[in-house]
Amino acid sequence: MVKLRARCLLLGDPAVGKSALSHIFHSDGTLFQKNYSMTTGVELLMKCVNIPETNDSVELYIIDSAGKETLVETCEKMWGEPSLLCLVFDLTSEHSFANCSRWMERVRVHCHGLHVPGVLVGNKSDLSTRREVQASMAQEWAQSQGLEYHETSAKEMENCDAPFLSLARIFHSLYHECRETIQSLSPG
């Protein structure tokens, strides 16, 4: 049995649903606040995720960071060294999707060019009549960045666990890859 801990950075433009998504995941779908105050700093949530078909688990420390540009620099000092990235955009806002490139660049600079594995999340799938970003376009961009892609609706509590479960699996897999590499280097 292995218990791992991962720092998961939750980023995206303001009002894309980052806090709603993280709170729904954290509360196992029991908490959707109808009115959210804009995140002005960072909020830390922790949830343990059991890895299916193993006895292992990953404690995800979710760092929900403000999306407003004037607050990001201050928040960035609290990001630490993230293990994982959850980048969220609003499916009804092409602008929030276009800004994902800017968020990725900010993470790269913060992490000194190191790749941070993660997921891209298109939120607000319940607003299908107002959709501006097609799944194929988001999937293609995510793949080009080395990210998995998920669509969610925090409001309808649809698929909200999937991105975080993927993050836990990714981290668990990376742990085992590193462990195998180290074991292969040791004299036998």
HUWO-V219731 format. One line per field, one symbol per residue. ss: DSSP state (a for helix, b for strand, c for the rest). psi: psi as a letter, one per 40 degrees, with the letter a starting at -180 (. if undefined). A space follows every 10 residues. Layout:
ss->???
psi->???
//
This chain:
ss->ccbbbbbbbb bccccccaaa aaaaaacccc cccccccccc cbbbbbbbbb ccccccbbbb bbbbbcccaa aaaaaacccc cccbbbbbbb cccaaaaaca aaaaaaaaaa cccccccbbb bbbccccaaa ccccaaaaaa aaaaccbbbb bcbccccbcc caaaaaaaaa aaaaaaaaaa aaaaaccc
psi->hhhihhhhhh iiiifefddd ddddddefee hhhdhiihhe bihhihhhhh hieieiihhh hhghiiehde eddddddeda gidihhhhih eehddddded dddddddddd efeihhiaih hhifeefdee hehidddddd ddddefiihi hihddefhed dddddddddd dddddddddd dddddih.
//
